[in-house]
Amino acid sequence: MVTPSSQVRIGIAGLGRMGRRHAENLARSVPGAALVAACSPDAEERAWAERELGVAKTFEDYATMLAAPGIDAIFLVTPTTLHAQQIIDALHAGKHVFSEKPLSLDLDECRRVEAEAARFPDLEVMIGFVRRFDASYCDAHDRIVQGGIGRPFLVRSQTLDKYDPSGFFVRFSATSGGIFLDMSVHDIDCARWLLGNPAPVRTYATGTVAVHEELYQWGDVDNGVAICEFEGGRIAIFCASRTMAHGFEATTEVIGTRGRLTVGGNPRINRVELADGQGVRNACTPTFYERFEDAFLREDRAFVDTIRSSAPSPLRLHDATEATRIGIALRESLSTKRVVEL
């Protein structure tokens, strides 16, 4: 039983590029958390957790970690296709669960997780939509709730990745669910949050392969645009790109009846501006992690605080299901070139 004064003993599954970030946060920077176990099929990753973070127990097999004593909560930073079943298995093992986004690429699986989680009301399940923990996005949300721009009715949100010649995301595309479920799912969740969590009505998406022709084999694109209509006349427009030259960019504009606010209008990495014969410019954030590093830490802390205080999770599972539902509809629209009714 976790109490407000006790530590939450955490086991993490997945020690890849994002798993290592979460593991470092949990081991070093999250008050009330103790990273006591780590799971990976990769021996080098397990050795890294032992050597660099002092993790006492490491496991090759997820089920074996779940069965181990002395673990209160599980962090899942595993492939998306595993999330749903791994969440359910953790709940049946009596563990609180944090899972990276998205909840699943399959809508029925999302709903199955919701139903199973309802059977364990004393266990927290949280999906990692990190923008809800970013200071700027939180400020924007608070201002909207307080009526600062009147009634919000339109969101324009884009996520742009710097061009990666290594082809990492092209290889990942086979299992990612496509550009809208992988990239734009953050914009989708954020738009619903900022608009007051309305239900979607219909969607349309289109896209193009501008650079990475290998994507044709997966039916994916490297640049996409989508529109989603919500109940009550609210609208969201999403843009996603894998081919930007300047760096990573996450920009969201919300228009209301009495004003407009913008988050991330200039994707600067710091406050330095250079003025020379080429003009005035600043360096940009190279990847999503530099932009949201603090938000990932706030997210990890929020999950641990929720368990210790028995407070409701700041993210509802249903919101994660809705993000997947809209993402699937956008993928279908991209493929069929037709409006998809929701």
N, C-alpha and C positions, 0 to 999 in steps of 0.2 A: 504493500500500500504506500503510494507516494504522498507525502505531506508537504505543506509549504516550506518546511524547514529541511526536508531531506533532498538528497540528490536524485536526479533521474538517471538511472543506469541505462545507457544506450548501446545498441548494437547496430552497426551500419552495414548494409549490403550494397556492394558496388564501390569500387575504388578507382574508377577512371577519372577523366579530367574534372568532372563536377563532383564525383564522390570524394575525391581528395580535398576539394575546397570545403565541403560540408564537414568532413572528418576533422580537418584542421580547426574549423570554427568550434566544433563540439569539444575537441580536446583542449583548446586553449582559451577560447573567448566567450563561452556561453555560461554565465553564472548558473549554478544549480544543475549542471550537466556533467556526467562522467562517461566518457567513451570507454566502455569496458570490453567491447567485442567488435570484430570486423569480419566480413565474409567476402571472399572473392575466389573465383576459380583459378586466378593467376597467382602463382607462388611468389613472384616478385612483388606484386601489390600487397600480399599479406605480409611479406617481410618488411616492406616500407612502413606499414602501419605499426608493426612491432618496434622497428628501429627508430622511426622519426616521431611517433606519437606515444610510444609506450603502451600500446594496447596489449592487454594481458592475454586475451584469448582471440585466436583467429581461426576461421573455419573455411573450408573449401566448399562445403555444402550448406545451403540456406536452411534446410529443414533441421540440420544438426544444430545450427546456431539458435533457431527458435526453441529447440528442446533444452538448451543449456540453462542452468539456473542463474539467477542474479541479473536478469535483463528485464527492464521495465518497458522499454520502447524500442521500436525499430525505425531506422531511417533507410528508405529505399531510393537508391540512385542507380537503378538497374535499367535495362532496356524496357521501353514502353510496353512491349508485348507481354512482359512479365508482371506489370504493376498490379493488375486486378487480382490475379490469383495470389500473389504474394501478400497483398493487403489482407485478403480473406484468411489466408493461413496464419498471419500474425495475430489477427483478431481471435481466431480459434485457439491460439496459444496464449491468449490473455495479455497481449501487448498493445500499447498505444502505437500508432503508426503515422509517420510522415512519409509521403511519397512525392518525388519530383513529378512535374507535369509531363504529359497529360495523364489523367486518370486511366484512360484506355483509348485505343483507336476503334473500339467496338462499342456501340451504344448499349447493347444488351449487357455487356460486361460492366459498364458503368452502373447500370441500374441494379445489377446483381450485387455490386459492392455497396450501393446505397442500402439495399434491403438487408444485407448481412450486417452492416454497421448499425442499423437500427436495432438489431438483436443484442448489441453490446453497448448500451447507453453510457456505461461508465468508462468506456475506452474512447480516446480521442483519435480521429482520423483527419489529417490535414493534407491537402494537395498544394504543391509549391508554386503558386502563382505569385512570383516575387515582386511584381510591380505594386501589389497591394501593400508592400512593406517599404517601398521607396519613399523617402522623406518628401520629395517633390510631388509624387503622385498622391500621397496621403494629404498633403496640404491642399492640392487641387480638389480632392474629394470632399474635404471638410468645408472648403469655400462654396462648393456646389450645394452641399447639404444645408448650409447656412443661408442659401439664397443669393449668393454673391453675383451670379450671372442670370438670375431669374430661373425660368424653367428650361433645363437643358434638353435639346431636341436633336442635335447633330454632333457626332464624333467623327473626326478624321484621324486615323492612327496608322503609323507605319513603322515597320521594323526592317532595317537595312543592314545586311552583313557586308563586311569588307570582302572583296574578292580573295578567295583562297585557292591558289594554283595547285595545292596538294591533292585536291579532289576528295577531301575527307567527307564532306556532306553529300557528295555524289554517291559514294559507297554506302553512306548511311541512309540514302533515300529509299533503298529497297525495303526498309522496315520502318521508316519514319512516319508514314501516313501521308507524306506530301507536304508541300510548302505551307499550306494553310493550317494543317493540324500540328506541324512541327514549329513553325515560326509564328504564324498569325494567331495561334491559340492564346498567346499573351495579350495581343491587341483585342481579341474577342472578349476575353474575360474582363479586361480593363474597361472596355466600352460599356459592357453590361453594368459593371460596378458604378461607373461614373454617371450612367443614365438611370440608375435606380433599379437595376436588375429586371428589366422588362423581358417578356417572353418574345422569342423571334417569330416572325410571320413568314418571310420569304427571303431567299438569297439569290445572288447571281455572281459568278466569278469568271474571270478570264485570265490568260497569262501567256507568256512566251518563253522560249528558250533562246536567250540572247547570247550565251557563251558556252554553257556546259551541254553539248549535244548528247552526252552519255545519258542524260536524263530522259530522253525519249523512250528508252527501254522500260522505264518505270512509270511512264505516263505522268511525269512530274515536270515542273517548269522552274526556271531560276528567277523569274520575275512574275509576280501576280498582283492582280487588283480585284477587289471584291466589294460588294455592297450588301448590307443586311438591313432589312426593314424589321422594326420591332412594333409591338403593340403601342397604341397611343400616338402614332405618327412619328416615333423616334427612329433615327437612321444612323447607321455607322458605315464608314468607308474604310477599307483596309488596303494597305499596300505592303508588299513584301519583296525583298530583293536579296540575292546572294552575290551580286556582282559589283558592288560599289567600290570605287577606287580610293575614297577618302577615309574609310573606317566604318565603325559600327554607329548606328543611329537609331534611337527610339524616340519618336516624336508623336505627341498626342495633342490634338486641338479639340476643345469642347465649346460649342456655340450654344448660347441660351437666349432667352427672349430679352435679356437686359445686359448682355455682355458676352465676352469670350475669354477663355484662358488657354494657355499653351504650356505644355510640359516638354522640355528637351528641344526647344527650337534651334539651339546651337549645340551640337554634340561635342563640346570642348572637354578635353581631358584635364585642363587646369585653367587658371585665369591669365595665362601669358598670351599677349597679342604681339605679333611681329609686324612691323610696318617697314617696308623696303620698296625697292623698285618694282616688285611684283604685286604690290598692293598691301592690304591689311588682312591678316589671317591668324588663325590659331590652330594648334594641333587637336586632332579628334581622338575620341576613344577608339582604340584598335579593335576590341571585342566587347561582347555583352558583359563579361565579368568585370572589366574595369568600370563600366558604367554603373553596374548594380552591385558592386562588391559590398557596400554597406548594407544594402537591402537584403542580400542573402544572409548576412549576419543577423539583422533584425528579424528576419523570417525564422531562423533557427532558434533565436531567443524566444520569439513569440510562441513557438510550439512547446518548448520546455516550460515556459511560464504558464501556458494553458493547462498542462498536466499538473503542475505543482499547485495551482490555485483552483483547479476543477472548474474553471470558467469555460463558457462556450467557445468553440473554435472560431477564430476570426474568419474562417473560410468554410462555407457550407459545401458538403459533398455534392449537393444538387447543382451548385454553380459550376463545379468541374464537369458534371454531366452535360450541362447546357453548353459549355464551351466545346466539348467534343461533338455534341449534336450539331452545332452550327458549323464546326470545322468539317465534319463529314458531308454536310449539305453543300458546302463550298467546293469540296473535292468532287462531288457528283456533278455540280454545275460546271466546273472546269472541264470535266470529261465530256459531258453531253452538250455543252454550250446552251443550256436551257435554264430558265428560272426554276428553282426548287422551292416548293411550298413546304412550310413547316407548321 
